[in-house]
Amino acid sequence: MKVSHQWLQEYVDVSTITAEELADKMSRTGIEVDDVIKPGEGLSKIVVGETLKVVDHPDSDHLHVCLVNVGQEEPIQIVCGAPNIAAGQKVIVALHGARIAGNYKIKKGKIRGEVSNGMICSLDELGLPENVVPKKYADGIFVLPADATVGADAVEVLGLNDAVLDLDITPNRADALSMHGVAHEVAAIYGKKVTLPQVEVSPTEGQVGDYISVSVEDKTDAPAYHIQIIKDVTINESPLWLQTKLMKAGMRPVNNIVDITNYILLEYGQPLHAFDYEKIGSKEIVVRRAKDGETIQTLDGSTRNLDTTDIVITNGKEPIALAGVMGGLGSEITAETTTVALEFAMFDALSIRKTGSKFNLRSESSARFEKGINQGTIEVAGNHAAQLIHELGGGTIVAGTASAATFVPENKQVTITLSKINRSLGTAISAEEVGQILAQLGFGYEVEEETFTISIPPRRWDIAIEADIVEEVARIYGYDRLPATLPETASVPGELTTRQKYVRLSRNYLEAAGLSQTLSYVLTTEEKAKAYTQETSEPIRLAWPMSEDRSTLRLNLLASLLENASYNVSRKNADLHLYEIGKVFLANDHDSLPIEREKVAGIVMGNHTQPDWQGKAEAVDFYAVKGILEGYFSKMGVEKQIRYEATAAVAWMHPGRTAEVFLKEQSIGYVGQVHPAVAKDYDLKESYAFELNFDALVDAEREEITQQPIPKYPGITRDIAVLVADQVTHEEILAVIEKHAGAYLVDVRLFDIYRGQGVSEGHKSMAYSLAFLNPQATLVEDDVSPSMQKVTEALIEELAATIR
């Protein structure tokens, strides 16, 4: 919402308050001001001129030589290239030495041999945005009204010697989406009086019932709906005062009728729509829900396919407007319009929001209907618009209003005690001070003992409960005046939850292991959501996605990591070690909300260590990534519950270099090499990844952490090499050793795997080092030999191993 300081002055006295002071005060009392724009700042020596003579340039097919009266003793000559320049116009002239937009300085000179003593300006050249310049003057100079005074300061004539406050209006303060609303806010802040214009009744003739009737099928769709008829209207250009107000508010002037509806929208916050009465096609207006399959061509030229969620304005047979969103092309105001049907109404906010979102039609009108309008000024705003159409369009207002209204706006009553206000704010404000604040806000009230019964006018529809009154008192009293106090509580300072502790531990470990955290969108494509997931759930698609690339809630983290890796590799960052901890979303048959499951995933590629003077680079392989996970499981306290099984069932992973990870008997994810075909799709070289169920890791049982003293007695190590079939896994060998090695075994380490000469095809030699220790005494050979013998026999019997 852009608020002109000069326009605001018409309702409340802000003559002694600068725009900067007002912006600061408003920001500190609840309505943030993003910027203070001064459209005329930096402009100088720009005056109103009158073109006395315009002839074609002798050496150009598009330039003109103009003799211009600028209020000096003699007219000056200016060369101008605007296609709409003509004699007898009042124009904007930048004199020699003038400054225009962009701090560009105008100087005398010659253009193709003809002297030019200045410049005839367009509105663009004065710094006005292109989207607010009237279409009539979009490609040329702006022509001022005939009564503009020659030689007058054009910046003042155009109202550019103003300051415009750009307000950032939050949904809870939609009352400030109008000049009246802002005026009441400023008056409350400064304790001033608001003076609103009084609408005088214009002469009327005829009866509206002879022209049109109105009906609403469902009163909840349109609790209020009114039509006024204004006949004998002349469509022309709006007066300068109206055009400048609209332009400073960020709206493009069109013609007097459309400009009046926009002006009332800004002044009252009440959206209006003007129909060409002759094009409606009947003498009745019916407001109803659209029928499935109905269509309407809207003002932007698009044909919209409607359904029963849309409220439409019809002529009794077919839609002529999308209620509260956009009018129909067939009934728009044109230069030939002579009779206007002026609509002022209130529509169901939810329906307007759904229709606007469905068709991607967002406007100043729909925004106000969605957030709420002042129910108390619907008819006042409509009557004011009709009066302006009479004044600026020469129309005659037909007596009466065709209405379908089911409610009468009433003040809301909110009761609150003084002690509640002071307890909530930590203050000791007196009843008199609270009463003064309520009076500044324009709220009526009664006090009985310390209880306030407050009457809230319809213009503040955001206030309904005690907390709203507390907020109003606080912001007008001054947030900066509230005392700083510590909360009174017996609770101890908070601490991390179990889940938060393990998230932090996971981040610390993975980053210490050389991985960098990534944070990705939870939205992806439906194909990527399904392509890399082990979940059986169907993907959840957004009803109204912003783009197809972000249309579906993810079912995995790997897709995001692959995208991030591809982005880095394309920028010559090949050694990547990335991880992410985040949620995936599963469809929930029993609830509209999805099931959220947290996962931890990573992707590693390139070199694991960099080359230096001590050694060569080491490329990442399966065992490097598995080693990272083993250290992670140790930190999480679940390493003894983890086992790995080779798998070819994960379609997007290498079938010979991938392991499924189990927590006891529960599968919690996988680790391995990304399938070369998948890696190729993302322009990646050999890459390794893992994805695990973080929830399962958090919920797992953990062994109690204990510390042992440094042993006093030496231990014994024994090595054993076994020849086994290729399909026998390290996990199986390890399980046999740990089962039969006895109580003194403290560690088993695989230190060699050999295939080659001396080992038959289909077999492998695996060498292990077994460490034994008795914390109570020195071990001797007789303590260890029986254990080794049992291990040897078990390996031969259970795994068909050969001891080498």
C-alpha positions in Angstrom: 0.0 0.0 0.0 1.5 3.3 -1.1 0.3 6.3 0.9 0.8 9.8 -0.4 1.7 12.3 2.4 -0.3 15.0 0.5 -3.4 12.8 0.1 -3.2 11.8 3.8 -3.3 15.4 4.7 -6.8 15.6 3.4 -8.1 13.4 6.2 -5.8 14.1 9.2 -3.5 17.0 9.9 0.1 15.8 9.3 1.4 19.2 8.0 3.9 19.5 10.9 5.0 15.8 10.7 7.6 14.9 8.1 7.2 11.7 6.1 10.3 10.3 7.7 9.0 11.0 11.2 5.7 9.4 10.3 7.3 6.3 8.8 9.4 5.8 11.9 6.4 6.2 14.2 4.2 3.9 12.2 6.9 1.2 12.1 7.3 1.4 15.9 3.5 1.1 16.4 2.8 -2.0 14.3 2.7 -1.1 10.6 6.1 -1.4 8.9 7.1 1.2 6.4 9.4 -0.3 3.9 10.5 2.9 2.2 9.8 6.7 1.9 9.7 7.5 -1.8 10.1 11.1 -2.9 9.1 11.2 -6.6 10.2 14.8 -7.2 13.6 14.6 -5.4 16.4 15.7 -7.6 14.2 17.3 -10.3 14.8 21.0 -11.0 14.0 23.7 -13.5 11.1 21.8 -14.9 8.1 24.0 -15.9 4.8 24.0 -17.6 5.1 25.1 -21.3 2.7 25.7 -24.1 3.5 24.6 -27.7 2.9 27.6 -30.0 4.1 26.1 -33.2 5.2 22.6 -34.2 6.8 21.9 -37.6 8.7 18.9 -38.9 12.5 18.8 -38.6 14.0 19.6 -42.0 16.6 16.9 -41.6 14.7 14.1 -39.9 11.6 12.0 -40.5 10.6 11.7 -36.9 11.8 14.9 -35.1 9.9 18.1 -34.7 10.9 21.7 -34.1 8.7 23.3 -31.5 8.3 26.9 -30.4 7.3 26.8 -26.8 6.1 29.5 -24.4 7.6 28.7 -20.9 6.6 31.9 -19.2 9.7 33.9 -20.2 9.9 37.1 -22.2 10.4 35.1 -25.4 9.4 31.6 -26.5 12.2 29.1 -26.8 12.9 26.6 -29.5 13.0 22.9 -28.6 13.5 19.8 -30.8 11.2 17.0 -29.8 10.8 13.4 -31.1 7.6 12.5 -29.4 5.0 11.2 -31.9 2.1 12.9 -30.1 3.5 16.5 -30.0 1.2 19.1 -31.5 0.6 22.8 -31.3 -1.6 24.2 -28.6 -0.6 21.6 -25.9 0.4 22.3 -22.3 3.5 20.2 -21.8 6.3 19.5 -19.3 9.5 21.4 -20.2 13.0 20.8 -18.8 14.9 24.1 -19.3 18.6 24.6 -19.9 20.4 23.4 -16.7 17.4 21.3 -15.5 17.9 18.0 -13.7 15.6 15.1 -14.7 15.4 11.5 -13.5 18.7 9.8 -13.0 20.3 13.1 -12.3 20.6 13.7 -16.0 21.4 17.4 -16.8 19.7 19.1 -19.7 21.8 21.5 -21.8 21.3 23.7 -24.8 22.5 22.3 -28.0 21.9 21.5 -31.6 20.0 18.4 -32.9 20.7 17.8 -36.6 21.4 21.4 -37.1 18.5 22.9 -35.2 18.9 24.7 -31.9 17.2 23.0 -28.9 17.0 25.0 -25.7 15.6 22.3 -23.5 13.5 19.2 -23.5 9.8 18.4 -23.6 9.5 15.5 -21.1 7.5 12.3 -20.8 6.5 11.1 -17.4 9.2 8.4 -17.6 11.8 11.1 -17.8 10.5 12.5 -14.6 11.1 9.1 -12.9 7.6 7.7 -12.8 7.5 3.9 -13.4 6.5 2.8 -16.8 3.6 0.7 -15.4 1.8 3.8 -14.0 2.1 6.1 -17.0 -1.4 6.4 -18.7 -1.6 4.2 -21.8 -2.5 7.2 -23.9 0.9 8.7 -23.2 3.0 5.5 -22.9 4.9 6.2 -26.1 5.1 10.0 -26.0 5.0 13.1 -23.9 2.4 13.8 -21.2 -0.1 16.5 -22.1 -1.2 18.6 -19.1 -4.7 20.0 -18.8 -5.5 23.2 -20.8 -5.9 25.2 -17.6 -2.3 24.5 -16.4 -0.5 27.8 -15.8 2.4 28.4 -18.2 5.7 28.8 -16.4 4.5 27.1 -13.2 6.7 24.5 -11.5 5.7 21.2 -13.3 6.8 19.2 -10.3 4.2 20.9 -8.1 1.5 20.8 -10.8 2.0 17.0 -11.1 2.1 16.6 -7.3 5.6 15.1 -7.4 6.7 17.4 -4.6 5.3 14.7 -2.3 6.5 11.8 -0.2 5.0 8.4 -0.6 5.1 5.9 2.3 5.4 2.3 1.1 3.6 0.3 3.7 4.1 -3.4 4.3 0.6 -4.5 5.4 0.4 -7.8 7.2 -2.8 -9.9 6.8 -4.0 -9.0 10.3 -4.0 -5.3 9.5 -5.9 -5.3 6.3 -7.8 -2.2 7.6 -4.8 -0.2 6.6 -5.3 -1.1 2.9 -7.1 2.1 2.4 -6.4 5.8 2.9 -9.2 6.0 5.5 -7.7 3.1 7.4 -4.3 4.7 7.4 -5.8 8.1 8.4 -7.4 6.5 11.5 -4.1 4.8 12.3 -2.1 8.0 12.1 -4.8 9.9 14.1 -4.6 7.2 16.8 -0.8 7.4 17.0 -0.7 11.2 17.3 -4.0 11.8 19.1 -5.5 13.8 16.2 -8.9 14.0 14.6 -9.9 12.3 11.4 -12.0 14.3 8.9 -13.6 12.3 6.2 -15.2 13.8 3.1 -19.0 14.2 3.1 -20.7 12.8 0.0 -23.3 15.2 -1.3 -26.4 13.6 -2.9 -26.5 14.3 -6.7 -29.8 15.0 -8.5 -31.4 11.7 -9.6 -34.1 10.7 -12.0 -36.0 7.5 -12.8 -36.1 4.4 -10.7 -33.4 1.7 -10.6 -36.0 -1.0 -10.7 -36.8 0.0 -14.3 -33.3 -0.8 -15.3 -32.1 -3.8 -13.3 -32.9 -6.2 -10.5 -30.4 -8.1 -8.2 -30.6 -11.5 -6.6 -28.1 -13.8 -4.8 -28.6 -17.5 -4.7 -26.5 -18.2 -1.6 -26.2 -15.3 0.9 -22.9 -16.6 2.3 -21.3 -16.1 -1.1 -22.3 -12.5 -1.3 -23.6 -11.2 2.1 -24.0 -7.7 0.5 -24.5 -6.9 -3.2 -25.6 -3.6 -4.7 -25.9 -2.1 -8.2 -26.4 1.6 -9.0 -27.1 2.9 -12.5 -25.6 6.1 -13.9 -26.8 7.1 -17.4 -25.7 9.6 -20.0 -22.0 9.1 -19.1 -19.2 10.5 -21.2 -16.0 8.5 -21.2 -12.9 10.7 -21.2 -9.6 11.4 -19.5 -9.6 11.8 -15.7 -8.7 15.2 -14.3 -5.0 15.7 -13.3 -5.6 15.5 -9.6 -7.1 12.0 -9.9 -4.5 10.8 -12.3 -1.6 11.9 -10.0 -3.1 10.3 -7.0 -3.4 7.0 -8.8 0.1 7.1 -10.2 1.6 7.9 -6.8 -0.3 4.9 -5.4 1.1 2.7 -8.1 -1.9 2.5 -10.4 -2.2 3.3 -14.1 -4.9 5.8 -15.1 -7.2 4.5 -17.8 -10.3 6.6 -18.1 -12.6 8.5 -15.8 -14.9 5.6 -14.9 -12.2 3.0 -14.3 -10.0 5.6 -12.5 -13.0 6.4 -10.1 -13.4 2.8 -9.2 -9.6 2.6 -8.4 -9.7 5.8 -6.5 -12.6 4.5 -4.3 -10.7 1.3 -3.8 -7.7 3.2 -2.5 -9.8 5.7 -0.4 -12.2 3.2 1.2 -10.5 -0.1 0.6 -13.8 -1.1 -1.1 -13.4 -2.9 -4.5 -15.9 -1.8 -7.2 -16.7 -3.0 -10.7 -18.2 -1.0 -13.5 -20.2 -2.8 -16.2 -21.4 -1.3 -19.5 -25.1 -1.6 -18.8 -26.0 -2.0 -22.5 -23.7 -5.0 -22.8 -25.0 -6.9 -19.7 -27.6 -8.6 -21.9 -30.6 -8.5 -19.6 -32.2 -6.4 -16.9 -31.2 -8.7 -14.1 -28.1 -9.6 -12.2 -27.9 -13.1 -10.5 -25.0 -13.9 -8.2 -24.4 -17.7 -8.0 -21.9 -20.5 -8.1 -20.6 -21.4 -11.6 -21.7 -24.6 -13.2 -19.1 -27.2 -14.1 -18.1 -26.6 -17.7 -19.1 -22.9 -17.9 -16.6 -20.5 -19.4 -16.0 -16.8 -19.3 -13.7 -14.6 -21.2 -12.1 -12.2 -18.7 -10.8 -8.7 -19.2 -7.3 -10.0 -20.0 -8.6 -11.8 -23.0 -8.2 -15.3 -21.5 -11.0 -17.9 -21.5 -11.5 -19.4 -18.1 -13.0 -22.8 -17.5 -15.2 -22.6 -14.3 -16.5 -25.0 -11.7 -18.7 -24.9 -8.6 -15.9 -23.4 -6.5 -16.2 -20.1 -8.4 -18.7 -17.3 -7.6 -19.8 -15.6 -10.8 -21.9 -12.5 -11.6 -24.4 -13.5 -14.3 -27.1 -11.8 -16.4 -29.4 -14.6 -15.4 -28.1 -16.9 -18.1 -24.3 -16.7 -18.5 -21.4 -15.3 -16.4 -20.4 -11.7 -17.1 -17.7 -11.4 -14.3 -15.7 -13.5 -11.9 -16.9 -12.1 -8.6 -14.3 -10.1 -6.8 -11.5 -11.2 -9.1 -11.9 -9.9 -12.7 -14.7 -8.6 -14.9 -15.8 -10.2 -18.2 -14.5 -8.8 -21.5 -18.0 -8.6 -23.0 -19.3 -6.0 -20.5 -16.2 -3.8 -20.0 -16.2 -0.1 -20.1 -15.2 1.3 -23.5 -15.1 4.7 -25.1 -18.7 4.1 -26.4 -20.2 3.4 -23.0 -23.0 5.7 -22.0 -24.7 3.9 -19.1 -22.7 2.4 -16.2 -23.9 -0.3 -13.9 -21.8 0.2 -10.8 -21.3 -2.9 -8.5 -20.3 -2.5 -4.8 -20.4 -5.7 -2.8 -18.8 -8.1 -0.3 -17.9 -11.7 -1.3 -16.9 -14.8 0.6 -13.1 -14.4 1.2 -12.2 -18.1 0.9 -13.9 -18.5 -2.4 -12.2 -15.4 -3.8 -8.8 -16.7 -2.6 -9.4 -20.1 -4.2 -10.5 -18.7 -7.5 -7.6 -16.2 -7.7 -5.1 -19.0 -6.9 -6.7 -21.3 -9.5 -6.5 -18.9 -12.3 -3.4 -17.1 -11.0 -5.3 -13.8 -11.0 -4.2 -11.5 -8.2 -5.4 -8.0 -8.1 -5.8 -5.1 -5.7 -9.5 -5.9 -5.5 -9.1 -9.7 -4.8 -6.5 -9.0 -2.2 -8.9 -6.8 -0.2 -11.8 -9.3 -0.5 -9.5 -12.1 0.6 -8.2 -10.2 3.7 -11.5 -8.4 4.6 -13.2 -5.1 3.9 -15.0 -2.5 6.0 -18.6 -3.7 6.1 -19.7 -0.4 7.4 -18.7 1.6 4.3 -19.8 -0.6 1.4 -22.7 1.6 0.4 -21.0 4.8 1.4 -18.1 3.9 -1.0 -20.6 3.0 -3.8 -22.5 6.3 -3.4 -19.3 8.3 -3.4 -18.2 6.6 -6.7 -21.6 7.3 -8.3 -21.3 10.9 -7.2 -17.8 11.2 -8.8 -19.1 9.6 -12.0 -21.8 12.3 -12.0 -19.2 15.0 -11.5 -16.4 13.7 -13.8 -18.4 11.9 -16.4 -21.4 14.1 -16.6 -23.7 11.2 -15.8 -27.1 11.2 -14.2 -27.7 8.9 -11.2 -30.8 6.8 -11.4 -32.7 7.0 -8.1 -32.4 4.0 -5.8 -30.0 1.1 -5.4 -30.7 -2.5 -6.5 -29.6 -4.5 -3.5 -29.4 -8.0 -2.1 -28.1 -7.5 1.4 -28.7 -9.8 4.4 -26.9 -8.1 7.2 -26.5 -4.8 9.0 -23.0 -4.2 10.2 -22.8 -3.8 14.0 -20.1 -2.8 16.4 -18.4 -5.7 18.2 -18.2 -5.7 22.0 -15.0 -6.8 23.8 -14.7 -6.9 27.6 -11.4 -6.6 29.4 -10.1 -5.6 32.8 -7.5 -3.1 33.6 -5.6 -5.7 35.6 -5.5 -8.0 32.6 -4.0 -5.3 30.5 -1.3 -4.4 33.0 -0.6 -8.1 33.8 -0.1 -8.9 30.1 2.2 -5.8 29.5 4.0 -5.7 32.8 2.8 -2.1 33.2 0.9 0.1 35.7 -1.2 2.0 33.2 -4.1 3.8 34.8 -7.7 3.5 33.7 -7.6 7.1 32.5 -4.6 6.3 30.2 -6.3 3.3 28.8 -9.5 5.3 28.2 -7.4 8.0 26.4 -5.8 5.3 24.2 -9.2 3.8 23.3 -10.5 7.3 22.4 -7.5 7.9 20.2 -8.3 4.6 18.4 -11.9 5.8 17.9 -13.4 3.0 20.1 -16.4 3.7 22.3 -16.2 2.2 25.8 -17.8 2.1 29.2 -16.0 1.5 32.5 -17.5 -0.3 35.5 -15.0 -0.5 38.4 -11.9 -1.7 36.4 -13.8 -3.5 33.6 -13.8 -1.9 30.2 -16.6 -2.8 27.7 -15.3 -1.6 24.4 -17.3 -1.1 21.2 -15.3 -1.9 18.1 -16.4 -0.3 14.8 -16.7 -2.3 11.6 -13.5 -0.6 10.2 -11.4 -2.7 12.7 -12.7 -6.2 11.9 -9.3 -7.6 13.1 -10.3 -7.0 16.7 -12.4 -9.6 18.5 -10.8 -10.9 21.7 -9.0 -9.6 24.8 -5.5 -10.2 23.3 -6.4 -7.8 20.5 -7.2 -5.0 22.9 -3.9 -5.7 24.8 -2.0 -5.3 21.5 -3.8 -2.1 20.6 -3.1 -0.6 24.0 0.6 -1.7 23.9 1.3 -0.2 20.5 -0.4 3.1 21.1 1.1 3.4 24.6 4.5 2.6 22.9 6.4 -0.7 22.8 9.5 1.3 23.7 7.8 2.4 27.0 7.1 -1.2 28.1 9.3 -2.2 31.0 11.9 -5.0 30.5 11.2 -7.8 33.0 12.2 -11.4 33.4 9.5 -14.0 33.4 8.5 -15.3 36.8 8.9 -19.1 36.6 10.1 -21.9 38.7 11.3 -23.9 35.7 15.0 -24.6 35.1 16.6 -23.5 31.9 15.7 -25.6 28.9 17.8 -28.4 27.4 18.0 -30.3 24.2 15.6 -33.1 23.6 17.0 -36.6 22.9 16.4 -36.1 19.2 18.1 -32.7 19.1 21.1 -34.2 20.9 21.5 -36.9 18.3 21.0 -34.4 15.4 23.8 -32.3 16.9 26.0 -35.4 17.5 25.4 -36.5 13.9 26.3 -33.1 12.4 29.4 -32.9 14.6 30.6 -36.4 13.6 29.8 -36.2 9.9 31.5 -32.8 9.6 34.5 -34.0 11.5 34.6 -36.9 9.0 35.0 -34.4 6.2 31.4 -34.1 5.0 29.7 -30.7 4.4 26.0 -30.2 5.3 23.5 -29.3 2.6 20.0 -28.0 3.1 17.6 -28.8 0.2 14.0 -28.1 -0.8 11.5 -30.7 0.4 9.8 -30.3 -2.9 11.0 -32.1 -6.0 9.5 -33.7 -9.1 7.2 -36.7 -8.9 9.7 -38.7 -10.9 12.7 -38.0 -8.6 10.5 -38.5 -5.5 9.7 -42.1 -6.7 13.0 -42.9 -8.4 15.4 -43.1 -5.4 13.2 -44.3 -2.6 12.7 -47.5 -0.7 9.4 -46.3 0.7 6.2 -47.9 -0.5 4.2 -44.7 -0.2 2.8 -42.8 -3.2 4.3 -39.3 -3.6 2.2 -36.4 -2.3 1.7 -33.7 -4.9 0.8 -30.1 -4.1 -2.6 -28.9 -5.3 -1.1 -25.6 -6.6 2.7 -25.9 -7.1 4.7 -22.8 -8.1 6.5 -24.9 -10.7 6.7 -28.5 -11.8 10.2 -28.8 -10.6 8.9 -28.2 -7.0 5.5 -29.9 -7.2 5.9 -33.0 -5.0 7.0 -33.7 -1.4 10.1 -35.8 -1.4 10.3 -39.4 -0.5 14.1 -39.5 -0.3 17.2 -37.3 0.2 19.4 -38.8 -2.5 17.7 -36.9 -5.3 18.6 -33.6 -3.7 22.2 -34.7 -3.0 22.6 -35.8 -6.6 21.4 -32.4 -7.8 23.7 -30.6 -5.4 26.6 -32.8 -6.5 25.9 -32.2 -10.2 25.7 -28.4 -9.6 29.2 -28.5 -7.9 30.8 -30.8 -10.5 29.7 -28.6 -13.3 31.6 -25.8 -11.5 34.9 -27.8 -11.3 34.4 -28.9 -7.7 35.0 -32.7 -8.1 36.0 -33.8 -4.6 32.6 -33.8 -2.9 31.7 -35.0 0.5 28.1 -33.9 1.3 25.4 -35.0 3.8 21.9 -33.9 4.8 19.6 -34.6 7.7 16.0 -34.0 6.7 12.4 -35.2 6.5 10.7 -37.2 3.9 6.9 -37.3 3.6 4.7 -40.4 3.3 1.0 -40.5 2.4 -1.3 -41.0 5.4 -4.5 -42.9 4.8 -5.9 -41.9 8.2 -5.1 -38.2 8.2 -4.8 -35.3 5.7 -1.4 -34.6 7.1 1.5 -36.8 5.8 3.7 -39.0 7.9 7.0 -37.3 8.4 10.1 -39.5 8.7 13.6 -38.2 9.3 16.6 -39.5 7.4 20.3 -39.0 7.2 22.0 -39.3 3.8 25.3 -38.6 2.2 27.2 -38.6 -1.2 31.0 -38.9 -1.6 33.1 -38.8 -4.7 36.5 -37.9 -5.9 39.5 -38.1 -3.6 39.3 -39.1 0.0 42.7 -37.6 0.7 44.6 -35.1 -1.3 48.1 -35.6 -2.7 51.0 -34.0 -0.8 54.7 -34.6 -0.1 53.9 -37.5 2.2 51.8 -39.5 -0.2 49.5 -39.9 -3.1 45.8 -39.1 -3.3 43.4 -41.8 -2.3 40.2 -42.1 -4.3 36.9 -42.8 -2.4 35.7 -46.4 -2.5 33.0 -48.4 -0.9 35.1 -49.2 2.2 35.9 -45.5 2.8 32.2 -44.7 2.9 31.4 -47.8 5.0 34.2 -46.7 7.4 32.5 -43.3 7.8 29.3 -45.1 8.7 31.0 -47.5 11.1 32.4 -44.5 13.0 29.0 -42.8 12.9 27.3 -45.9 14.4 29.9 -46.1 17.1 29.2 -42.5 18.0 25.5 -43.2 18.1 26.1 -46.2 20.4 24.6 -48.8 18.1 27.7 -50.3 16.3 27.2 -53.8 17.8 23.6 -53.9 16.6 24.6 -53.1 13.0 25.2 -55.6 10.2 25.5 -55.3 6.4 24.2 -57.6 3.7 25.2 -57.3 0.1 22.2 -56.5 -2.1 21.3 -55.9 -5.7 17.7 -54.9 -4.9 18.4 -51.1 -4.7 17.8 -50.3 -8.4 19.6 -47.0 -8.4 22.7 -48.4 -6.8 25.5 -50.6 -8.2 24.4 -54.2 -7.8 27.8 -55.5 -6.9 28.9 -52.7 -4.6 25.9 -52.0 -2.4 25.0 -53.3 1.1 21.7 -53.1 2.9 22.2 -51.8 6.5 20.3 -53.6 9.3 19.8 -52.4 12.9 19.3 -55.8 14.6 16.7 -57.3 12.2 15.3 -54.0 10.9 16.5 -52.7 7.5 17.3 -49.0 8.0 18.9 -48.1 4.7 21.8 -48.8 2.3 25.3 -47.8 1.5 27.2 -48.3 -1.8 28.1 -47.0 -5.2 25.6 -45.0 -7.1 24.6 -47.0 -10.3 26.8 -45.8 -13.2 23.7 -45.1 -15.3 22.3 -42.8 -12.6 25.7 -41.1 -12.1 25.8 -40.5 -15.9 22.4 -38.8 -15.9 23.8 -36.2 -13.4 27.2 -36.0 -15.2 29.0 -37.6 -12.2 31.9 -39.9 -12.1 32.2 -42.8 -9.6 30.1 -41.8 -6.6 29.2 -43.4 -3.3 26.1 -42.7 -1.3 24.2 -43.8 1.8 20.7 -43.1 3.1 19.5 -44.2 6.6 16.4 -44.1 8.7 17.5 -41.5 11.3 14.3 -42.1 13.4 15.3 -45.7 13.9 18.8 -44.7 15.0 17.4 -42.3 17.5 15.0 -44.8 19.0 17.5 -47.7 19.1 18.5 -49.2 22.4 22.0 -48.4 23.4 24.6 -50.2 25.5 25.7 -48.4 28.6 29.0 -46.6 28.1 31.7 -47.8 30.6 35.3 -47.1 31.0 37.9 -49.8 31.8 41.3 -49.1 33.5 44.4 -49.5 31.5 45.3 -53.3 31.7 48.1 -54.3 34.0 48.8 -57.5 32.2 50.0 -58.1 28.7 47.8 -59.7 26.1 48.5 -62.1 23.2 47.7 -61.8 19.5 47.2 -64.7 17.1 46.9 -64.5 13.3 44.8 -66.9 11.2 44.3 -67.0 7.5 41.3 -68.9 6.0 40.5 -70.0 2.5 36.8 -69.6 1.9 34.4 -69.5 -1.1 33.8 -66.0 -2.5 30.2 -66.0 -1.3 31.2 -66.3 2.3 31.1 -62.8 3.9 33.3 -61.1 6.4 30.3 -60.8 8.7 29.9 -64.6 8.7 33.6 -65.3 9.5 33.5 -62.7 12.2 30.5 -64.2 13.8 32.1 -67.6 14.0 35.3 -66.2 15.5 33.5 -64.2 18.2 31.3 -67.1 19.0 34.1 -69.7 19.6 37.1 -67.6 20.7 36.2 -67.6 24.4 36.0 -64.9 27.1 39.5 -63.5 26.6 38.9 -62.3 23.0 38.9 -58.5 22.9 39.3 -57.6 19.3 39.2 -59.1 15.8 40.7 -57.3 12.8 40.8 -58.2 9.1 44.1 -57.2 7.7 44.4 -59.0 4.4 42.2 -60.3 1.5 44.0 -62.2 -1.2 43.0 -63.6 -4.6 45.5 -64.9 -7.1 48.3 -67.3 -7.5 47.9 -70.2 -5.1 44.2 -69.6 -4.4 41.7 -71.5 -6.5 39.2 -69.7 -8.6 36.0 -68.8 -6.8 37.8 -68.6 -3.5 39.6 -65.9 -1.4 42.0 -65.9 1.4 41.1 -63.7 4.4 43.6 -63.1 7.2 42.6 -62.0 10.7 44.4 -60.8 13.8 42.8 -61.9 17.1 43.7 -60.0 20.3 43.3 -61.8 23.7 43.5 -60.2 27.1 42.9 -61.3 30.7 42.5 -58.2 32.9 43.2 -60.3 36.0 46.3 -62.2 35.1 49.0 -62.7 32.5 47.8 -64.9 29.6 49.9 -67.9 28.7 49.9 -70.2 25.7 47.6 -72.7 27.3 44.9 -70.1 27.8 44.8 -69.1 24.1 45.6 -72.3 22.2 42.3 -74.1 23.1 40.4 -71.0 21.9 42.3 -70.9 18.6 41.6 -74.6 18.2 37.9 -74.1 18.7 37.9 -71.2 16.2 39.7 -73.3 13.6 37.4 -76.3 13.9 34.3 -74.1 13.8 35.5 -72.3 10.6 36.1 -75.6 8.9 32.8 -77.1 10.0 30.5 -74.2 9.6 32.0 -72.3 6.6 33.9 -75.2 4.8 37.0 -73.1 5.3 40.6 -74.2 4.7 43.2 -73.0 7.2 46.2 -71.7 5.4 
